[in-house]
């Protein structure tokens, strides 16, 4: 059988056809060479021939088209003689022996190729391209193996080295420990910690902890490389090793707790505690708002202790306490409950009234009072608390009632004074009616002036000082001095005095609140002494009585001195208030009947 070859192609032979008819199948655009006995053709471009058939990858050509047309095809492919050809019986097909030397079908050959069941023979170049690929892969494998071996050695050496040394660019406590062994680093740290001190400062707080006082030092049993993974050294070396490098210290915990505890206790005794956010009244707008919290400087002992221990563990030399170490307010201004309560109180009432004692202003009632008069639940809802309003009315009456009570007031010069009022003088509030008045004012949002219901009314009331008098003579028996204040609390007269002789029970000057009953000139005084039937007669030129016509201010021309302790040294009066003659004349011209006189110690 003739040998046929085609570059990257194959020959299809139909042995059943007379003369061995054959076709050549080659890739599109390829050259073909066919060799048969005694015939050799040079390669020619296949596209010059007219293909019998074609698909996406191959073209089929008749064999005779590849040869010189002068050469008969029968000489290339001997055919059977006509007499010897016998057609095989249908039921006994002749066996075909293709015996291809090797399957050289291209890798792109498709199973549904129309020539799938046809016999074929290898055609093409003598050199096998797979052999070239195999040789290249073998060389590449050798190179890769060598590189891997080198990397394994480098990795092993690195793991061994960094298992006992610090990584490059590593610092501990300000010391560069790059590529150093832990033992060497430990010696350096021990040296730096010999004079260790921790200076602690904060809001109005200062403390220095001396290392020697708490037996402070380096822990020799601590593995300084424990945080590192030597097998991951390629990764570790590229990260911030200083963040993981560390050491451990030891100290006497009991001594530290004692030093720190005593210091914090002493500070907190005078420190300012935090103030929670709360509801507050803004007078300018008559509005309830949320007042912000205030931090103060009270130390949180637990948080402060933790901060100190952290600083000691890092061998820090300074520690500045911040608000994180202070006791924090429990309620913040961001509280939705507080905001809701403020909103509801503002909606509850717009009350803004002045409570009057007679014709005198006594108290202001506005939304600020509502802060004390409402109940607030956990959700911020508010409601007027009638029991609290009644309690407020009772407390107010206790402060303002002067009818037969001891009354305190502030004198215009700032001195706090106390005087016992007689039952014939002073205010007495009706508590039940006052409670109803307040509740009604809140519910209606009243504005303006409202009279305070009273059981007894006084002559005057000053809302700012609490005094029930605007124009009065203040007789201070302890100071042995008298002051006369006008309606504007301006001092218009003053003088030293001599009051009643305290060595005699019936000669003291009575304390209390009184009124000037009359004014007289050239009044004769009658005094009686034991053993004498006739009274002593003494003429005074200025007479201004305040209890009946018995106790009075008058001139005492016989007294050589005034003030001091004469009232108890045997020179006191029979109960009147003795004045120098010129002072008595001045007072006589200034004072009016019904002006108040307040006498107190």
C-alpha positions in Angstrom: 0.0 0.0 0.0 1.3 3.4 -0.8 2.5 5.7 1.9 0.6 9.0 2.1 1.5 12.0 4.3 -0.1 15.4 4.8 1.0 18.1 7.2 -1.4 18.0 10.1 -3.8 16.0 7.9 -4.8 12.5 7.0 -5.9 10.4 4.0 -9.3 8.7 3.7 -9.1 5.6 1.6 -12.1 3.7 0.4 -10.9 0.2 -0.4 -14.3 -0.9 -1.6 -14.1 1.5 -4.5 -12.3 0.3 -7.7 -8.8 1.8 -8.1 -8.5 2.8 -4.5 -10.2 6.1 -4.7 -9.0 8.4 -2.0 -9.4 11.9 -0.7 -7.1 14.1 1.3 -8.3 16.0 4.3 -6.0 19.0 5.5 -6.5 22.1 7.6 -7.5 25.2 5.8 -4.6 27.2 4.3 -2.1 24.3 4.8 0.4 22.8 2.2 0.3 19.2 1.3 2.8 16.6 0.2 1.8 13.1 -1.0 4.5 10.5 -1.8 3.7 7.3 -3.7 6.1 4.9 -5.4 8.0 6.5 -8.2 6.1 9.8 -7.8 7.2 12.8 -5.8 5.4 16.2 -5.8 6.6 19.4 -4.4 4.4 21.0 -1.8 1.7 23.2 -3.2 -0.8 25.5 -1.6 -3.9 23.5 -1.1 -6.2 26.5 -1.6 -5.3 26.5 -5.3 -7.4 23.3 -5.6 -11.1 23.2 -5.5 -12.2 21.4 -2.3 -14.8 18.7 -2.6 -16.1 19.5 0.9 -15.2 21.8 3.9 -16.2 22.6 7.4 -14.8 25.1 10.0 -11.5 23.4 10.3 -10.7 21.1 7.3 -11.0 20.9 3.5 -11.3 17.7 1.5 -9.6 17.3 -1.9 -9.6 14.6 -4.4 -6.3 12.8 -4.6 -6.1 13.0 -8.4 -6.3 16.8 -8.1 -2.9 16.8 -6.3 -1.0 15.1 -9.1 -0.1 15.9 -12.6 -3.1 15.3 -14.7 -1.0 13.6 -17.3 -0.3 10.8 -14.9 -3.1 8.3 -14.6 -4.5 7.8 -11.1 -4.5 4.1 -11.7 -0.7 4.1 -11.7 -0.6 5.7 -8.4 -3.3 3.6 -6.9 -3.5 0.3 -8.8 -7.1 -0.8 -9.3 -8.6 -4.2 -9.5 -9.0 -5.9 -12.9 -12.6 -5.8 -13.9 -12.7 -9.7 -14.1 -11.3 -10.2 -10.6 -13.5 -7.8 -8.8 -16.3 -9.4 -6.9 -18.8 -7.6 -4.9 -19.0 -9.0 -1.4 -22.2 -10.6 -0.3 -24.4 -8.5 1.9 -24.6 -11.0 4.7 -20.8 -11.8 4.6 -19.1 -8.4 4.5 -15.4 -8.5 3.8 -13.3 -7.6 6.8 -11.4 -4.4 6.5 -7.9 -4.0 7.8 -7.0 -0.4 8.3 -4.1 -0.9 10.6 -3.2 2.7 11.2 0.2 3.1 12.5 -0.9 5.8 15.0 -3.8 8.1 15.6 -2.5 11.4 14.5 -5.8 13.2 14.5 -5.4 16.8 15.6 -6.4 17.8 19.1 -9.2 19.9 17.6 -10.7 16.8 15.9 -14.4 16.6 16.6 -16.2 13.3 17.3 -18.9 14.2 14.9 -16.4 14.5 12.1 -18.0 13.1 8.9 -15.0 10.8 8.4 -15.1 9.4 11.9 -15.4 5.8 10.7 -13.0 6.1 7.7 -9.5 4.5 7.8 -6.7 7.0 8.1 -2.9 7.1 8.1 -0.5 9.5 9.7 0.9 12.4 7.6 3.2 15.3 8.5 6.7 16.2 9.8 8.9 13.5 11.3 9.7 15.6 14.5 7.2 15.1 17.5 6.2 18.5 19.0 5.2 16.8 22.3 8.8 15.9 22.9 9.8 19.5 22.9 7.1 20.5 25.4 8.2 17.6 27.8 11.8 18.7 27.7 10.8 22.4 28.6 8.7 21.2 31.5 11.5 19.1 32.9 13.9 22.1 33.0 11.2 24.3 34.6 10.6 21.7 37.3 14.3 21.6 38.2 14.5 25.4 38.5 11.4 25.5 40.7 12.7 22.7 43.0 16.0 24.5 43.5 14.2 27.8 44.4 12.0 26.0 46.9 14.9 24.4 48.5 16.6 27.7 49.0 13.4 29.3 50.4 13.0 26.4 52.8 16.6 26.9 54.2 16.0 30.7 54.5 12.7 30.1 56.3 14.2 27.6 58.7 17.1 29.9 59.6 14.7 32.8 60.2 12.5 30.7 62.5 15.5 29.6 64.4 16.9 33.1 64.8 13.7 35.0 65.7 12.8 32.3 68.1 15.4 33.8 70.4 15.7 37.5 69.2 13.5 40.5 68.7 12.4 41.7 65.3 14.0 44.7 63.5 12.6 48.2 64.5 11.4 47.0 67.9 11.5 49.2 71.0 10.5 48.5 74.6 10.1 51.3 77.1 12.0 53.7 74.8 14.9 51.2 74.3 15.8 49.9 70.8 15.9 46.1 71.2 16.1 45.3 67.5 17.7 41.8 66.8 18.7 41.5 70.5 18.2 38.5 72.8 15.8 38.8 75.7 18.5 38.4 78.3 20.4 41.4 77.0 17.2 43.5 76.9 16.3 42.4 80.4 19.6 43.7 81.8 19.0 47.1 80.1 15.4 47.3 81.6 16.6 46.5 85.1 19.1 49.3 84.9 16.5 51.9 83.8 13.9 50.9 86.5 16.2 51.3 89.5 15.1 54.9 90.1 11.5 54.5 88.9 8.8 56.9 90.0 5.3 57.4 88.7 4.0 61.0 88.8 0.2 61.2 88.9 -1.7 64.4 88.2 -5.3 65.2 87.7 -8.0 67.8 88.5 -6.8 69.3 91.8 -5.0 66.0 92.5 -1.3 65.1 92.6 0.6 62.0 93.9 4.1 60.5 93.3 4.6 56.8 93.7 8.2 55.9 94.4 9.2 52.5 93.0 11.3 51.5 96.0 8.3 52.1 98.3 6.3 49.4 96.6 9.3 47.1 95.8 8.9 47.8 92.1 11.0 45.8 89.6 11.2 43.7 86.5 9.7 40.2 86.5 12.6 37.8 85.6 10.3 34.9 84.8 8.4 36.7 82.0 8.9 35.4 78.4 9.4 38.6 76.5 9.0 36.8 73.1 5.8 35.0 74.1 3.6 37.2 72.0 5.5 36.4 68.8 5.2 33.4 66.5 8.6 32.5 65.2 7.1 30.3 62.4 5.2 33.4 61.1 8.4 35.5 61.1 8.0 36.7 57.5 4.6 38.2 58.5 5.8 39.4 62.0 8.8 41.2 60.5 6.5 43.3 58.3 4.2 44.4 61.2 4.7 46.8 64.1 6.7 44.5 66.4 6.9 47.2 69.1 3.1 46.9 69.7 3.5 43.2 70.7 6.9 43.4 72.4 6.7 43.7 76.1 7.8 42.9 79.6 6.3 42.3 83.0 6.9 44.0 86.3 6.3 43.0 90.0 5.4 45.2 93.0 3.9 45.0 96.4 0.2 45.3 95.7 -0.8 45.7 99.3 1.5 48.7 99.9 0.3 50.3 96.6 -3.3 50.0 97.6 -2.7 51.6 100.9 -0.7 54.6 99.5 -3.2 55.1 96.7 -6.3 54.6 98.9 -5.2 57.1 101.5 -4.4 59.7 98.9 -7.7 59.3 97.0 -9.7 59.4 100.3 -8.1 62.6 101.4 -8.8 64.2 98.0 -12.4 63.1 97.8 -13.2 64.5 101.3 -13.0 68.0 99.8 -13.7 67.3 96.2 -16.8 68.5 94.3 -19.3 65.7 93.5 -20.8 65.5 90.1 -24.2 67.0 89.5 -26.8 65.2 87.4 -28.6 66.8 84.6 -31.9 68.2 85.9 -34.9 70.3 85.2 -34.3 74.0 85.8 -36.3 77.2 85.6 -35.3 80.0 83.3 -36.6 83.2 84.8 -36.1 85.3 81.6 -38.5 83.2 79.6 -40.6 81.6 82.4 -39.7 78.2 80.9 -38.6 74.8 82.3 -35.5 73.5 80.5 -32.9 70.7 81.0 -29.8 72.0 82.8 -26.6 70.1 81.8 -24.8 67.8 84.1 -21.6 68.9 85.9 -18.6 66.6 86.2 -16.9 67.8 89.4 -13.5 66.4 90.5 -14.5 63.4 92.7 -12.2 60.5 91.9 -13.6 57.1 91.0 -11.4 55.0 93.2 -11.7 51.8 91.1 -11.1 53.5 87.7 -8.2 55.5 89.2 -6.6 52.4 90.7 -6.9 50.6 87.3 -5.2 53.5 85.5 -2.4 53.5 88.0 -1.8 49.8 87.7 -1.8 50.1 83.9 0.8 52.8 84.1 3.0 50.8 86.4 2.7 47.8 84.1 4.0 49.8 81.2 6.8 51.5 83.4 5.3 54.9 82.5 6.8 57.8 84.3 3.8 60.1 84.1 0.0 59.5 84.4 -2.5 62.3 83.8 -6.0 61.5 85.1 -8.8 62.5 82.9 -12.6 62.7 83.2 -12.5 58.9 82.6 -11.2 58.5 86.2 -13.8 60.8 87.7 -17.2 59.9 89.1 -19.6 60.5 86.3 -23.0 62.0 86.6 -25.8 59.4 86.7 -28.2 61.4 84.5 -27.1 63.2 81.4 -28.7 66.1 79.5 -29.4 63.7 76.6 -32.0 61.9 78.8 -35.2 61.6 76.8 -37.2 61.3 80.1 -35.9 64.7 81.3 -36.7 66.3 77.9 -40.3 64.9 78.0 -40.8 66.1 81.6 -39.7 69.6 80.7 -42.0 69.7 77.8 -45.0 68.5 79.8 -44.4 71.0 82.7 -44.2 73.8 80.2 -47.6 72.7 78.8 -49.1 72.1 82.3 -49.4 75.8 83.3 -48.2 79.3 82.4 -48.8 80.5 86.0 -47.0 83.7 86.9 -48.5 85.5 89.9 -47.4 87.5 92.9 -48.9 86.6 96.3 -49.8 89.6 98.4 -49.8 90.1 102.1 -52.3 92.9 102.4 -50.9 95.5 100.0 -47.4 94.2 100.2 -45.8 91.7 97.7 -44.9 88.5 99.6 -44.2 85.6 97.1 -43.7 84.9 93.4 -45.4 81.8 91.9 -44.3 80.7 88.5 -43.2 77.6 86.5 -40.1 77.4 88.8 -42.4 76.3 91.7 -43.9 73.6 89.5 -40.6 71.7 89.6 -41.3 71.1 93.3 -45.1 70.6 93.0 -45.3 67.9 90.3 -44.9 64.1 90.3 -42.8 62.6 87.6 -43.0 58.9 86.7 -40.2 56.8 85.0 -41.5 57.7 81.6 -41.3 61.4 82.2 -45.0 62.0 82.6 -45.9 64.8 85.1 -49.0 65.7 87.3 -49.6 68.3 90.0 -49.1 66.8 93.4 -51.8 68.4 95.7 -50.2 66.9 98.9 -46.9 68.6 98.0 -48.7 71.9 97.4 -50.4 71.7 100.8 -47.0 71.0 102.5 -45.5 74.0 100.7 -48.3 76.2 102.0 -47.7 74.9 105.6 -44.0 75.7 105.3 -44.6 79.1 103.9 -47.0 80.0 106.7 -44.4 78.8 109.3 -41.9 81.2 107.8 -44.2 84.2 107.4 -46.5 83.9 110.4 -45.4 86.5 113.0 -48.5 86.6 115.2 -47.3 85.8 118.7 -44.1 84.1 117.3 -40.4 84.6 117.3 -39.6 86.3 114.0 -36.2 86.4 112.3 -35.2 89.1 109.8 -32.2 90.7 108.2 -31.4 94.2 109.2 -30.5 96.5 106.3 -26.8 96.5 107.5 -26.8 92.7 107.1 -27.2 91.6 110.6 -29.5 88.7 111.2 -31.9 89.5 114.1 -34.6 87.7 116.0 -37.5 89.2 117.9 -40.5 87.8 119.7 -43.7 89.4 118.5 -46.7 90.0 120.8 -50.0 88.5 119.9 -51.3 91.9 119.1 -49.0 92.2 116.2 -48.2 90.1 113.0 -49.4 88.0 110.2 -51.1 84.6 110.4 -51.8 82.8 107.1 -54.8 80.4 106.4 -53.0 77.3 105.2 -56.0 75.4 103.7 -57.3 78.4 101.8 -53.8 79.2 100.6 -53.5 75.6 99.2 -56.7 76.0 97.2 -55.6 79.4 95.9 -52.3 77.9 94.6 -53.9 74.9 93.0 -56.4 77.0 91.2 -53.8 79.5 90.0 -51.7 76.6 88.5 -54.7 75.0 86.8 -55.9 78.2 85.3 -52.5 79.6 84.4 -53.2 82.7 86.4 -51.2 85.9 86.1 -51.0 89.1 88.1 -51.5 89.6 91.9 -53.4 87.3 94.2 -54.1 88.0 97.9 -52.9 85.4 100.5 -55.8 84.3 102.7 -54.9 85.4 106.3 -56.4 84.9 109.8 -54.5 87.9 111.1 -52.8 90.7 109.2 -49.7 92.7 110.1 -48.8 96.3 109.3 -46.2 95.7 106.7 -44.2 93.0 104.9 -40.9 93.1 102.9 -40.6 90.2 100.5 -36.8 90.5 100.1 -35.8 90.9 103.8 -38.8 89.2 105.5 -39.2 92.2 107.7 -42.7 93.3 108.6 -41.7 96.9 108.9 -40.4 99.4 106.4 -40.0 102.5 108.7 -38.8 101.6 112.1 -36.4 102.1 115.0 -34.2 99.0 115.6 -33.1 98.9 119.2 -30.2 96.4 119.6 -29.8 95.8 123.3 -26.7 93.7 122.9 -25.0 96.5 121.0 -26.5 99.2 123.1 -27.3 101.1 119.9 -30.4 102.3 118.1 -31.0 102.7 114.3 -33.8 104.5 112.5 -34.5 103.2 108.9 -36.9 104.9 106.5 -39.3 103.1 104.1 -36.5 102.5 101.7 -34.4 100.9 104.4 -32.0 103.8 104.4 -30.4 104.7 107.8 -31.6 108.2 108.8 -30.6 108.3 112.4 -28.6 106.3 115.0 -27.2 106.8 118.5 -25.7 104.9 121.4 -28.2 104.2 124.2 -28.5 103.1 127.8 -31.3 100.5 128.3 -32.9 99.2 131.4 -30.8 98.0 134.3 -30.6 94.2 134.0 -29.5 93.8 137.6 -33.2 94.4 138.6 -35.9 92.2 137.3 -38.5 94.9 136.9 -36.2 97.4 135.2 -35.2 95.6 132.0 -36.3 97.0 128.6 -39.0 94.8 127.1 -38.2 93.1 123.8 -40.8 92.9 121.0 -42.5 94.9 118.2 -44.3 98.1 119.2 -45.6 101.4 117.8 -44.9 105.0 118.8 -48.0 106.0 120.8 -47.4 109.7 121.2 -44.8 112.5 121.2 -44.4 115.2 123.9 -42.0 117.9 125.1 -41.0 118.8 128.6 -42.5 115.7 130.2 -42.0 115.0 134.0 -40.9 111.6 135.0 -41.9 110.0 138.3 -39.7 107.3 139.8 -40.1 105.5 143.1 -37.3 104.2 145.3 -37.6 101.8 148.3 -38.2 103.5 151.7 -39.4 106.8 150.1 -43.0 107.8 150.0 -42.6 110.6 147.5 -41.4 109.8 143.9 -38.3 111.3 142.4 -39.3 113.8 139.7 -37.2 114.2 136.6 -37.9 116.6 133.7 -37.1 115.3 130.2 -37.4 117.5 127.1 -38.2 114.9 124.5 -40.7 112.1 125.3 -41.6 109.4 122.7 -43.3 106.4 124.4 -43.8 103.0 122.5 -45.5 100.9 125.3 -48.5 102.8 126.6 -47.1 105.9 128.2 -44.5 104.1 130.4 -41.6 102.9 128.2 -40.2 105.5 125.9 -37.3 107.1 124.1 -36.2 110.2 126.0 -33.2 112.4 126.6 -31.1 111.5 129.7 -29.1 114.6 130.4 -27.8 113.1 133.7 -26.0 110.2 131.9 -22.3 111.2 131.4 -21.8 108.4 128.8 -23.9 106.1 126.6 -23.3 102.7 125.1 -21.0 100.0 126.3 -21.9 98.1 129.4 -23.4 100.9 131.5 -26.8 99.2 131.5 -25.4 96.3 133.6 -22.8 98.3 135.5 -25.4 100.0 137.7 -26.3 102.9 135.4 -29.1 101.4 133.6 -32.6 103.0 133.3 -35.9 101.9 134.8 -36.8 100.3 131.4 -36.8 103.4 129.1 -34.3 103.9 126.3 -32.0 106.7 127.4 -30.5 109.0 124.7 -28.1 111.8 124.6 -29.9 115.2 124.5 -28.9 116.1 121.0 -29.8 112.6 119.7 -33.2 112.7 121.4 -33.9 116.1 119.8 -33.0 114.7 116.3 -35.2 111.6 116.8 -38.1 113.7 118.0 -38.1 115.6 114.8 -37.9 112.5 112.6 -40.2 109.9 114.2 -44.0 109.8 113.8 -46.8 108.3 115.8 -47.4 104.6 114.7 -43.8 104.2 113.5 -42.6 100.8 114.5 -40.1 100.1 117.3 -38.3 96.7 117.2 -36.4 95.9 120.4 -34.2 92.7 120.5 -31.0 91.3 121.8 
